[in-house]
Amino acid sequence: MRVLVVVNTDNGQARDAAVLLSAYFSSQLIDCVIFASDDLPPWGPAAGYGLPAEVRNDPRFQERFDLAVVLGGDGTILRTARMVASYQTPIIGLNFGHLGFLADTSEEGVIEPVAAALAGEVIEERRTNLQVDVICDDDCVLSEDDARCVVCMNEGCYHPVSPEEAEAGQRPSHRSFFALNEVSIARGSSGHIVDFEMNIAGESVARMRGDGVVVSSATGSTAYALSAGGPLVAPGFEGLVVVPLAPHTLVSRAIVTAKSDVVEINLAQDSHRHEIALFTDGNLLDLGSAVRRVIVRRGMFPTVLLRSKKGSFYRKTSDVFFRDARCN
């Protein structure tokens, strides 16, 4: 068995816990690789398209891990999820951060919950993640009316790749990224309003102007999407949540989709799209070209999160978000 331990190196207690776990795994004859959270890439390819470039050639990652233990907060869990996405490695998080909504508490130590995970005495949650396909101006050769690609003759120049083609090693002709929480499209430092068209399941839903839009998974519904006015969604939900950011309209609403629906955000008509910023799980994507279209769908492989049997999503939701509203 091989175990990956990812440590928030900014936290002294997390570093001490890593030493304890290393000794424990050694006593159990378990191969353990300890990785500093600072060395994790800020973003990586969609699940099924290999490891992030920063770790692809690292000899420690030539073989898959059977378990990933995260000693940190939600941010460290999100970065770990990107690194093990292609292998569906189960992740157990022990909170040494701030909120720690995705992690179990570390107050009672780290050996007991990890031993329970190794023994299968935990709850397994298969969380939907996101495949984010991005088409930039440099990805296609546009016609004179700036509407269609002269190579494929399709507006937006989107060439999909099926799961079967992906398994055969074929890659999409555009950029494809992983996100566990959300992808957000936001106006840049100049402050220009974002002009976008929103399509869901092939249907044009709205043309909007505002600060941008967030497309999240159920896991991400407790993060940026919630702050933008979106709903709290149970972790087993497999669809997407679409939340406009400060739209210039009085009729905007968050939308919850079916699991097979694809959300497309078209920015081709925005003359300031070269200033638009694109984030996955809060990390800015370095694209090198203006974004024309963003396509978001459910990822091919779910992210497996492990948690103890001591709490539930609704118990944690009550503690974190409704603490002042509960009846005593």
N, C-alpha and C positions, 0 to 999 in steps of 0.2 A: 504494500500500500504506500502511496505517495500523498503527502499533505503539503499544501501551500499555506504559509502563514504570512499575512500582509499586516505590517505594523505601522501605525501612525507614529512616525519617529519624533514628532513634535511633543508627544505626550510621554512623560517619564514613567507613568504607571503602565502604559501600553508596552514600553520597552522592557520593563521588569516582567510583565506577564509573558512576553515572548521568550525570555530566558527560562521561565518555569515550564512553558509548553515544550521548548526544545529538550529539556531534561526528561519530561514525561514521555515524549515520542521516542527518545533514545531508549528509555527503559522498556518500551513496548515494541522495540525493534521496527519502528515505523520510519520510513524515509521522510525527512522534513526539510523543506526549503523555506527560508525566511527571506522576505522581500520587503524593502522599505517602501512606504507609500509614496514617497517623493520620487521614486524611480518608475512609478506607473505612468503610462502615457495618458495625456489628458483626453484623448479620444481614439477610437480605433474602428476597424472595418466591421460591417454587419456580420452577425453570426453566420457561419458557413463560408466566409471568405478569408479565413485564416487569422493569425495573430497580428496584433499591432506591430508595425515595423520595428519599434524600439526593443521588442522582446523576441522577435521572430528568430533571430540567430543566437539567442542566449542558450547555451547548452543545458541549462536547468529546465528549459521548457520544451525539450525535444520529446518528452513523454508526458502524457496527460496526468493530471492530478485527480485523485479520488475524492478529495475534500479540500475546500479552501476555508481557512479560519481568518477572519478579519478582526483585528484589534484596533478599533477606531470608531469613527462615527459613520453617518450615512454617506458622506462624500467618499470615504475610503471604500465602502461597499460598492458604490456605483462604479468606481474605477476598477475594482477587482472584477466586477461582473463583466466589464468590457474585455478583460484579459482572458477570461475562461469561457466566454460566450460560445465559442465553437464546440467546446467539449461538454457543455451542460454539466459542469462540475458543481456539485452542491456547495452552497456558501452558508456558513454560520457566522453571524456578526456578534461581537461582544462589545458593548458600547464604552468607548473611552473618549467620546466626542461631546457634542452639545445635546441636540435633541435625540438623536438615535432612534428614529421611528422605525427603521428597518432592522435594528439590532436588539439583541437581548441585553439585559442588564449584566454588568460584570461585578456587581457588589458582592456576590457570594463566591467569587473566584472564577477561574477560567478552566480548571481541570475538569470539574464535574460536568459542565455543559458540553465540552468537547468530547469527553468520554461517552456521554449520552448520544451524541451525534454519531460517533464511531459504532455504537451498539444499535443504532437505528431507533433509539427511544426518543425521538423528536417528531415534530410535525413538519411535513414537507409541503411547501407551497410552490406551485409552478406558476411563476409570474410572467405575464405577457410583456415582452420587450418590443422595441420598435426597430424596423429597418427604415432608414432615412436615405432616400435616393435624391441626389442633388444634381441639377443640370445648370451649368454656368454658361456664360456667353462664349467662352473658349471651347465648349464641348460640341458645338455644331457650326455649320456654315450656313448662314442665314441668306434668304433671298432678299431682293431689293426692298420689298415691303416690310422686312423685319418680322415676318410672321411664321414662315416655314423653313425648315432645314432643307437645303437643296440635295442633301445626301439621302435622307430617309423620307422627305416630303411630309413629315408630321410636325404639327405645331408643338414646339417645346423640345423636339428631338429626343424623345424618350424611347429607349429600346429595352423592354423588360426581359428579365431572365427568370425562367421557371425554376422551382426547386430541383427538378431533374437535371436541368442544365447546370445549375450551381454545383450539384453533387458530382457532375462530370468534369468540373474544373473550369467551366466557362464563366467568365466574369462579365458584369454589365459594362457597357461602354461609357458609363458615367460614374460618379463618386457615390459610394454606398457606405453608410455609417451605422453604428450601433448606438442605441440609447435605451436605458432602462426606465428613466423617469419621463423625459420629454425632449422635444425639439422646439426651440423658440426662434421666431423670426422677429427681429426688432430693429427699430430705427437706429442709425449710427450716431456718432458724436455730434454731427452737424445739426441734428434735431429734425431733419426732414421727415414728414409724415410718410408712412408706408402705404402704398396703393396696391391692393392685392385682390385677386379673385379666388374664391374658395369653392372647390368642387369636391363632392363626396359621392363615391360609388358611381362615378361617371356623370353625375348631375351637377349642373351649376347651381350652387346654393345662394351665393351672395357676392357682390362686389363691394369692398369696404375700403375705408381709409382710416388709419389710426396709428397706434404705436407698434402694431404688429399682431402676431397670433401665436398661441401655444397649442401644440398637439401633444397630448400626454397619454401614457398608459394608465391603468388603474393604480399602479404603484406611484406614478407621478402625480396622481390626483391630490395627494396630501402635500405637494410641494408648490412649485411656481403656479400651476394651474389653479390651485386653491386660492392663492393670493390674488389671482386675477378674477376671482368670482366664480370659478368652476365648482362642480359638486364633489363631495367625498364619495369615492367608489370603492366597493369591497375588492380585495386583492385578487379574487378569483375571476373577476370580470375580464373578458378577452378582447373587448372592443377598444376604441380610442375615445378620447375626450378632446374636443376642439373648443378653445376659449379665445375669442378676440381680445386684444389688449387695448383698452381705452379707445374703442371705436367712435368715430364721429357720426353716431346715429343713436336714436332712442329705442330702436327695436332689436338690438343685438342680444343674442342668447348663446349660452354654451350648448354644444351639441354632443350627445353621446351616440356613438355609432355601433353597428353590428360588428362582429369579430372579423368578418371577411371584407368589410368596407375599406377602400383606399381613399385617403385624404390627399388632395392635391392643392397646393398653394401656388398660384401662378402670379409671378411678379413682372412678366414681360412688358406690361404697360407702364411700369413705374420708371420714369426718366431718371430717378435718383437711386436706382437699384444697386449701383456700384457702392453706395454708402451703407446698404443694409447689412446688418450683422446676423449671423446664423450660429446658434448655440445648440449643443447636445449635452444634456445633463449639466448645464451651467458653464460648459467650456466652449470658448470661441473656436470655431472651425477656421483653419487657415486654408482658404480655397484658392486665392490668387487670381480670382476672376469674379465678376458680378454674377449674382445668383439670378437665374431666370425662372426656375421652377423647383419646388420641393415636393416630393412624393413620399408619404408616410403610410406604412402598413404594419400589420402585426408581424413580428419577426418569425423566422422559420422554426427556431428552437427556443423554448421558454427558458427563463432564468430560474434556477431552483434555489429557493431560500429555505433555510432550516430555522426553526425556532422551538423554544421549550414549550411544554404543555401547560405552563403556569399562567399564560395570558392569552388574549385573543385580540384580533384587530379592533373589535368594538370596545374592548376594555381600554386598549391603548388610545383609541380615538377619544373616548370619554375623558381619560386622564389628561391628554394633551390639548384637545380643542374645546371641551365642554366643562372644564374643571369648575368654572365660576357659575355655570348654568344648571348644575345638578341639584336635585332636591335632597336635602339632608334629613 
